[in-house]
Amino acid sequence: MDLYTLCVWLPSLLLLPLISQFIRNKRGVTRSRPPPSPSRLYIIARMFGSLLHHSLTQLSKKLGPVMLLKLGSVPVLVVSSAEVAREVLKTHDHVFCNRPVLEGFRKHLYNFKDVALSPYGEYWRQMRKICVLELLSAKKVHSFRSVRVQEVENMIKSISLTSSCVVNLDEKLNLFTHTVILRIALGRSYEGKEFESGGNLSELLNGAIGMMGAFSVLSLFPYIGRVIALFTRLQQKLDNNFNELDALLQQVVDEHSDPDRQTGEYEDIVDVLLRLEKEQFGEIRFTKDHIKAILMDMYLAGSSSSSIVLIWTMAELAKNPRVMKKVQEEVRRCVGKKEKVDENDLDHLHYLKMVVKESLRIHPSGSVLIPRECMSHCIINGYDIYPKTWVLINIWAIARDPVPWKNPEEFLPERFIDCPIDYKGKDFEFLPFGAGRRGCPGMSLGVAIIELALANLLYSFNWELPPGISTENFDMEETGVFSLEKKSKLQLVPIKYEWELEEKNFM
């Protein structure tokens, strides 16, 4: 090749990549821009040695509010800022409103005939409509008022029996929320109920939760997950648990179907669903499996989440006596000489509502929202996100962002004075119940349970720390993967409150 030819063609060859890129851009074809992603080794070394939400939050400080993790065979997008959460849950909600298949839940939810984890589509839309209009409407939540009142009274009486002694408040609050949800769903708590199989409903439900979560995590790693599941007999245990639970739930449904059954003072969830089965609401051909799947949803979503919030709220109040004193003064001033707080009083307890908000902010019952799944290619924060990518919204990190939240680690209910931010899904700095199409439909019921129980606990007792425990060494350590529980049991000393005695001391 002579010098002239070389001088002509060499610049052309060097410019060829730029020309090719220009042509692709003109045709609308651009190079993919994936979110930043740590190495698999980093994930193994750093993420599985501590709490998931802590690891994700620390990693987001290094990589930014959007990052892509490769967990086994699944790409997982982690979102850690309100701005990006708004993109996912509002701007592109139609793209991210599907649920990934969580294999551990498939059987217990009757092949996803429920609402929370069913795939997005016409079936889910109809089921969501049933929840909003028939099961969890404001009118329906109000109809369960007597259940909440009765079970709060039972809890207060139980605590009163051990007044001035150390009480395991975890146990009391878990039993309270468990009983409320079962009575709302099934008509009664079935505590001590002898089923034909001899099974215990409470033990089976609580056992199912941990196993379903563990199996779903293992399913992310197809090969090693199968080996671990086989070695631990997790699949067999899960199947046995389902078979027993299914038999118990079927017995509950059969009892409700009995024409000679005496109706209760309110229409429980099984009653509503059996009525819908007869009416064949909408386009869904309702079956007993649909009913049992929704009952599982009710328990999984309602029981543990409410108790977690109540436990953390009482723990924060015990650790912050200034806030405890202020909220108790409000409750007792409002209630006066009455023996208890009723739901009509709650609208006047503004500071108590701030306490609940602050507890939901700093201790949401779940550190991340239930995973979503991308349905089509989408641009989020400038990055390409592809179908089948899972999405985790780290609401724990978002609620600790120092930009919208001054001193985010401090338990300070006063931050909500004249603050427009609320938990109802419109403000993406604060998402304890999620947002968008997949927001929690049971929010109103959950808040009603929490507020009434908390108000009565604060009215009925003065609360002290156990001997040897101070606000400085009071344990507030967290535990859990997706649920955000208090690691140690909440133990406090209740001192029965006497209004007349308090009035005399004041005078």
Rosetta blueprint (number, residue, H / E / L):
1 M L
2 D L
3 L H
4 Y H
5 T H
6 L H
7 C H
8 V H
9 W H
10 L H
11 P H
12 S H
13 L H
14 L H
15 L H
16 L H
17 P H
18 L H
19 I H
20 S H
21 Q H
22 F H
23 I H
24 R H
25 N H
26 K H
27 R L
28 G L
29 V L
30 T L
31 R L
32 S L
33 R L
34 P L
35 P L
36 P L
37 S L
38 P L
39 S L
40 R H
41 L H
42 Y H
43 I H
44 I H
45 A H
46 R H
47 M H
48 F L
49 G L
50 S L
51 L L
52 L H
53 H H
54 H H
55 S H
56 L H
57 T H
58 Q H
59 L H
60 S H
61 K H
62 K H
63 L H
64 G L
65 P L
66 V E
67 M E
68 L E
69 L E
70 K E
71 L E
72 G L
73 S L
74 V E
75 P E
76 V E
77 L E
78 V E
79 V E
80 S L
81 S L
82 A H
83 E H
84 V H
85 A H
86 R H
87 E H
88 V H
89 L H
90 K H
91 T H
92 H L
93 D L
94 H L
95 V L
96 F L
97 C L
98 N E
99 R L
100 P L
101 V L
102 L L
103 E H
104 G H
105 F H
106 R H
107 K L
108 H L
109 L L
110 Y L
111 N L
112 F L
113 K L
114 D L
115 V L
116 A L
117 L L
118 S L
119 P L
120 Y L
121 G L
122 E H
123 Y H
124 W H
125 R H
126 Q H
127 M H
128 R H
129 K H
130 I H
131 C H
132 V H
133 L H
134 E H
135 L H
136 L L
137 S L
138 A H
139 K H
140 K H
141 V H
142 H H
143 S H
144 F L
145 R H
146 S H
147 V H
148 R H
149 V H
150 Q H
151 E H
152 V H
153 E H
154 N H
155 M H
156 I H
157 K H
158 S H
159 I H
160 S H
161 L L
162 T L
163 S L
164 S L
165 C L
166 V L
167 V E
168 N E
169 L H
170 D H
171 E H
172 K H
173 L H
174 N H
175 L H
176 F H
177 T H
178 H H
179 T H
180 V H
181 I H
182 L H
183 R H
184 I H
185 A H
186 L H
187 G L
188 R L
189 S L
190 Y L
191 E L
192 G L
193 K L
194 E L
195 F L
196 E L
197 S L
198 G L
199 G L
200 N L
201 L H
202 S H
203 E H
204 L H
205 L H
206 N H
207 G H
208 A H
209 I H
210 G H
211 M H
212 M H
213 G H
214 A H
215 F H
216 S H
217 V H
218 L H
219 S L
220 L L
221 F L
222 P H
223 Y H
224 I H
225 G H
226 R H
227 V H
228 I H
229 A H
230 L H
231 F H
232 T L
233 R L
234 L H
235 Q H
236 Q H
237 K H
238 L H
239 D H
240 N H
241 N H
242 F H
243 N H
244 E H
245 L H
246 D H
247 A H
248 L H
249 L H
250 Q H
251 Q H
252 V H
253 V H
254 D H
255 E H
256 H H
257 S H
258 D L
259 P L
260 D L
261 R L
262 Q L
263 T L
264 G L
265 E L
266 Y L
267 E L
268 D L
269 I H
270 V H
271 D H
272 V H
273 L H
274 L H
275 R H
276 L H
277 E H
278 K H
279 E H
280 Q L
281 F L
282 G L
283 E L
284 I L
285 R L
286 F L
287 T L
288 K H
289 D H
290 H H
291 I H
292 K H
293 A H
294 I H
295 L H
296 M H
297 D H
298 M H
299 Y H
300 L H
301 A H
302 G H
303 S H
304 S H
305 S H
306 S H
307 S H
308 I H
309 V H
310 L H
311 I H
312 W H
313 T H
314 M H
315 A H
316 E H
317 L H
318 A H
319 K H
320 N L
321 P H
322 R H
323 V H
324 M H
325 K H
326 K H
327 V H
328 Q H
329 E H
330 E H
331 V H
332 R H
333 R H
334 C H
335 V H
336 G L
337 K L
338 K L
339 E L
340 K L
341 V L
342 D L
343 E H
344 N H
345 D H
346 L H
347 D H
348 H H
349 L L
350 H H
351 Y H
352 L H
353 K H
354 M H
355 V H
356 V H
357 K H
358 E H
359 S H
360 L H
361 R H
362 I H
363 H L
364 P L
365 S L
366 G E
367 S L
368 V L
369 L L
370 I L
371 P L
372 R E
373 E E
374 C L
375 M L
376 S L
377 H L
378 C E
379 I E
380 I E
381 N L
382 G L
383 Y E
384 D E
385 I E
386 Y L
387 P L
388 K L
389 T L
390 W E
391 V E
392 L E
393 I E
394 N L
395 I H
396 W H
397 A H
398 I H
399 A L
400 R L
401 D L
402 P L
403 V L
404 P L
405 W L
406 K L
407 N L
408 P L
409 E L
410 E L
411 F L
412 L L
413 P H
414 E H
415 R H
416 F H
417 I L
418 D L
419 C L
420 P L
421 I L
422 D L
423 Y L
424 K L
425 G L
426 K L
427 D L
428 F L
429 E L
430 F L
431 L L
432 P L
433 F L
434 G L
435 A L
436 G H
437 R H
438 R H
439 G L
440 C L
441 P L
442 G L
443 M H
444 S H
445 L H
446 G H
447 V H
448 A H
449 I H
450 I H
451 E H
452 L H
453 A H
454 L H
455 A H
456 N H
457 L H
458 L H
459 Y H
460 S H
461 F E
462 N E
463 W E
464 E E
465 L L
466 P L
467 P L
468 G L
469 I L
470 S L
471 T L
472 E L
473 N L
474 F L
475 D L
476 M L
477 E L
478 E E
479 T E
480 G L
481 V L
482 F L
483 S E
484 L L
485 E E
486 K E
487 K L
488 S L
489 K L
490 L L
491 Q E
492 L E
493 V E
494 P E
495 I E
496 K E
497 Y L
498 E L
499 W H
500 E H
501 L H
502 E H
503 E H
504 K H
505 N H
506 F H
507 M L
